[in-house]
């Protein structure tokens, strides 16, 4: 298990991500353009009932392929709904930082906060083989940058390592 890991990605409801072709109720193409998914859609009753999760890009920045990297536990679902209700109904680009412990594909969520977009290219989909997830932290000052690398193994146990990085 991974205590206190921070993962960044798009907040999604499970229903819209698992619909045929991953086209959300609001028409957002979740595999390629999850930033177009509206808060209104996240808060549709059947979407809330389906639970929430975190999307990261398993493809490249040039050819995105967003997939669920974890689903939230029931407490995390409550936190996700509470956070979404603080946003404007028609807001998009719901990109978040999630403090969580990841175990068997479930994020035991400690907190969810809005954050600036960072690339998650190269992420590993929930239930897929071992791979590294690179995220760049653009929230630090211009003179500093850090890269968080999230590795998810077949058991979906995450280990977070923070690396000092030169400017990317």
C-alpha positions as CSV (number, residue, x, y, z in Angstrom):
1,X,0.0,0.0,0.0
2,X,1.0,3.6,-0.5
3,X,0.4,6.0,2.4
4,X,0.0,9.6,1.6
5,X,0.7,9.4,-2.2
6,X,-0.4,12.4,-4.3
7,X,-1.8,11.5,-7.7
8,X,-2.9,14.1,-10.2
9,X,-5.5,13.6,-13.0
10,X,-9.0,14.4,-14.2
11,X,-11.9,13.7,-11.8
12,X,-14.5,11.5,-13.4
13,X,-17.6,9.6,-12.5
14,X,-17.3,5.9,-13.3
15,X,-20.5,5.8,-15.4
16,X,-19.3,8.2,-18.0
17,X,-15.9,6.5,-18.2
18,X,-17.4,3.1,-18.6
19,X,-20.1,4.0,-21.1
20,X,-19.9,2.5,-24.6
21,X,-16.9,4.3,-26.3
22,X,-16.4,6.4,-23.1
23,X,-18.6,9.2,-24.4
24,X,-19.9,11.0,-21.3
25,X,-23.6,11.9,-21.0
26,X,-22.6,15.5,-21.9
27,X,-20.8,14.3,-25.0
28,X,-17.2,14.6,-23.7
29,X,-14.9,12.0,-25.2
30,X,-13.4,10.7,-22.0
31,X,-10.5,8.7,-23.6
32,X,-9.2,11.7,-25.5
33,X,-10.7,15.0,-24.1
34,X,-11.7,14.4,-20.5
35,X,-11.2,18.1,-19.8
36,X,-14.4,18.8,-21.6
37,X,-16.4,16.8,-19.1
38,X,-18.7,19.3,-17.2
39,X,-19.3,19.5,-13.5
40,X,-23.0,19.4,-14.3
41,X,-22.5,15.9,-15.8
42,X,-20.3,14.8,-12.8
43,X,-23.3,15.6,-10.5
44,X,-26.1,13.9,-12.5
45,X,-27.7,11.5,-9.9
46,X,-26.8,8.3,-11.8
47,X,-23.2,9.6,-12.3
48,X,-22.8,10.3,-8.6
49,X,-24.3,6.9,-7.8
50,X,-21.7,5.2,-10.0
51,X,-18.8,6.5,-7.9
52,X,-15.8,8.5,-8.9
53,X,-12.2,7.9,-10.0
54,X,-9.1,9.4,-11.3
55,X,-8.1,9.5,-15.0
56,X,-4.6,9.7,-16.3
57,X,-3.2,9.6,-19.8
58,X,-1.9,6.1,-20.7
59,X,-0.9,7.5,-24.1
60,X,1.3,10.4,-25.1
61,X,0.6,14.1,-25.0
62,X,0.3,14.1,-28.8
63,X,-2.0,11.0,-28.8
64,X,-3.9,10.9,-25.5
65,X,-5.6,7.8,-24.2
66,X,-7.1,8.5,-20.8
67,X,-8.0,5.6,-18.5
68,X,-9.0,5.0,-14.9
69,X,-6.0,4.6,-12.7
70,X,-8.1,4.1,-9.6
71,X,-11.7,4.2,-8.3
72,X,-12.4,5.9,-5.1
73,X,-13.6,4.3,-1.9
74,X,-17.0,5.4,-0.5
75,X,-15.4,8.1,1.6
76,X,-13.5,9.3,-1.5
77,X,-16.8,9.3,-3.5
78,X,-18.3,11.6,-0.9
79,X,-15.2,13.9,-1.0
80,X,-15.3,14.0,-4.8
81,X,-19.0,15.0,-4.8
82,X,-18.4,17.6,-2.1
83,X,-15.5,19.1,-4.1
84,X,-17.4,19.1,-7.4
85,X,-20.3,21.0,-5.7
86,X,-17.8,23.8,-4.9
87,X,-17.3,24.4,-8.6
88,X,-19.5,26.1,-11.2
89,X,-22.1,23.9,-12.8
90,X,-20.7,24.3,-16.3
91,X,-17.0,24.3,-15.4
92,X,-14.7,22.0,-17.2
93,X,-11.1,21.0,-16.8
94,X,-11.7,19.3,-13.4
95,X,-8.1,18.4,-12.8
96,X,-7.3,17.4,-9.2
97,X,-4.6,16.3,-6.8
98,X,-5.8,13.3,-4.8
99,X,-4.0,12.3,-1.5
100,X,-4.7,8.6,-1.2
101,X,-3.6,5.1,-0.3
102,X,-3.9,2.9,-3.4
103,X,-4.8,-0.8,-2.8
104,X,-6.3,-3.2,-5.3
105,X,-7.3,-0.4,-7.7
106,X,-9.2,1.4,-5.0
107,X,-8.1,4.9,-3.8
108,X,-8.6,5.3,-0.1
109,X,-8.9,9.1,-0.4
110,X,-7.6,11.5,2.3
111,X,-8.2,14.7,0.3
112,X,-9.1,16.0,-3.1
113,X,-8.1,19.5,-4.2
114,X,-8.1,21.4,-7.5
115,X,-4.7,21.8,-9.1
116,X,-3.2,23.1,-12.3
117,X,-3.0,20.7,-15.2
118,X,0.1,18.6,-15.5
119,X,0.9,15.9,-18.1
120,X,0.2,12.4,-16.9
121,X,1.4,10.8,-20.2
122,X,2.6,7.2,-19.8
123,X,0.3,6.3,-17.0
124,X,-0.7,2.7,-16.4
125,X,-4.4,1.8,-16.5
126,X,-6.0,0.1,-13.5
127,X,-5.5,-3.7,-13.8
128,X,-2.8,-3.5,-16.5
129,X,0.8,-4.5,-16.4
130,X,3.6,-2.7,-14.5
131,X,4.5,0.7,-15.7
132,X,5.6,4.1,-14.5
133,X,3.4,7.2,-14.4
134,X,5.3,10.5,-14.8
135,X,3.8,13.7,-13.6
136,X,5.4,17.1,-13.8
137,X,4.6,19.5,-10.9
138,X,4.2,22.9,-12.5
139,X,3.0,24.5,-9.2
140,X,6.5,25.2,-7.9
141,X,8.5,28.4,-8.6
142,X,10.2,28.8,-11.9
143,X,13.6,28.1,-10.4
144,X,12.5,24.7,-9.0
145,X,10.7,21.8,-10.4
146,X,10.1,18.2,-9.3
147,X,8.8,15.1,-10.9
148,X,6.6,12.6,-9.1
149,X,6.8,9.1,-10.5
150,X,4.0,6.7,-9.6
151,X,4.6,3.1,-10.3
152,X,1.6,0.7,-10.2
153,X,2.4,-3.0,-10.2
154,X,0.1,-5.9,-11.1
155,X,-1.3,-5.9,-7.6
156,X,-2.1,-2.3,-8.0
157,X,0.1,-1.3,-5.1
158,X,1.6,2.1,-5.6
159,X,4.9,3.4,-4.5
160,X,5.5,7.2,-4.7
161,X,9.0,8.5,-5.3
162,X,9.8,12.2,-5.6
163,X,12.8,12.9,-7.8
164,X,14.6,16.2,-8.1
165,X,14.5,17.1,-11.7
166,X,16.1,19.6,-14.0
167,X,13.9,22.0,-15.9
168,X,11.7,20.1,-18.4
